[in-house]
C-alpha cells in the first residue's frame, strides 16, 4: 500500500524538469544580480568626481605687546591678521585607554 495513484515514470520526469527549471532560474538570478552590482559600481564611479583638494584653513597671527600688572589685569595692543595656511595633515592618535566595568548591562537595538 505504499503506491500512490499517478506516481509513475511520468511524474519523475516532471520532477526532474521542475528541478532543472529551478536550477536555471537560480543561475539566471545570480548572474543578473552580479551584473546589477557591476552596473551600479560603474554608475557610482562615473558620477563621483572625488574629494575637493581646495581646503583652506586660517591661522590667527598677531603682533603687539602684552602687559600684565597686578594679578588679574592685562592689556594688549597691536594688529591681528588672518593668514591662510595649508590643509592640516592627519596626526597619529593614541589608542583609547582600556577601561573595565563590573555589574550587568543590557543592550537593545531596534524593536519596539
C-alpha positions in Angstrom: 0.0 0.0 0.0 2.9 2.3 -0.5 2.0 3.2 -4.0 0.1 6.4 -4.8 -2.0 6.6 -8.0 -0.4 8.8 -10.6 3.1 8.4 -9.3 4.9 6.7 -12.2 7.7 7.4 -14.6 5.9 10.4 -15.9 5.9 12.2 -12.5 9.6 11.5 -12.0 10.2 13.2 -15.4 8.1 16.2 -14.4 10.0 16.4 -11.1 13.3 16.4 -13.0 12.1 19.1 -15.4 11.0 21.2 -12.4 14.3 20.9 -10.7 16.1 21.8 -13.9 13.9 24.9 -14.3 14.6 25.9 -10.7 18.4 25.5 -11.2 18.2 27.6 -14.4 16.2 30.3 -12.6 18.7 30.3 -9.7 21.7 30.6 -12.0 20.0 33.4 -14.1 19.1 35.3 -10.9 22.7 35.1 -9.7 24.1 36.4 -13.0 21.5 39.2 -13.1 22.4 40.2 -9.5 26.2 40.3 -10.2 25.6 42.3 -13.4 23.4 44.8 -11.5 26.1 45.3 -8.8 28.7 45.9 -11.5 26.5 48.4 -13.3 25.8 50.2 -10.0 29.6 50.4 -9.4 30.2 51.8 -12.9 27.5 54.5 -12.5 28.8 55.4 -9.0 32.4 55.7 -10.2 31.4 57.7 -13.2 29.2 60.2 -11.2 31.6 60.8 -8.3 34.2 63.4 -9.1 36.3 62.8 -6.0 37.1 64.9 -2.9 37.9 68.6 -3.3 41.5 69.5 -2.8 40.8 73.2 -2.3 40.9 73.0 1.5 41.9 76.3 3.2 42.3 76.9 6.9 43.1 80.1 8.7 45.6 80.9 11.3 45.5 83.9 13.5 48.8 85.7 13.9 49.3 88.8 15.9 51.9 91.4 16.6 52.0 93.7 19.5 52.7 93.9 23.2 51.0 92.5 26.2 51.4 93.7 29.6 50.3 92.3 32.9 50.0 94.4 36.0 48.9 93.1 39.4 47.3 89.7 39.4 44.3 89.9 37.2 44.6 92.9 34.8 46.1 92.5 31.3 46.1 94.6 28.2 47.3 94.1 24.6 47.8 96.3 21.7 48.9 95.8 18.1 47.4 94.3 15.0 46.0 90.9 14.2 45.9 89.4 10.8 44.4 86.1 9.5 46.6 84.3 7.0 45.6 81.2 5.1 47.6 78.1 5.8 48.0 74.7 4.2 45.5 71.9 5.0 46.4 70.1 8.2 47.8 66.6 7.9 46.4 63.6 9.7 48.2 63.3 13.1 48.8 60.0 14.8 46.3 59.3 17.5 46.9 57.2 20.5 44.7 54.2 21.2 41.9 54.8 23.7 42.6 53.7 27.2 41.0 50.4 28.1 38.5 50.5 30.9 36.7 47.8 32.8 33.4 47.8 34.5 31.6 45.5 36.7 27.9 44.7 37.1 25.3 43.7 34.5 24.4 45.5 31.4 21.6 45.2 28.9 21.8 46.5 25.3 18.9 46.6 22.8 18.7 47.8 19.3 15.6 48.3 17.1 12.4 46.7 18.0 9.6 48.1 19.9 
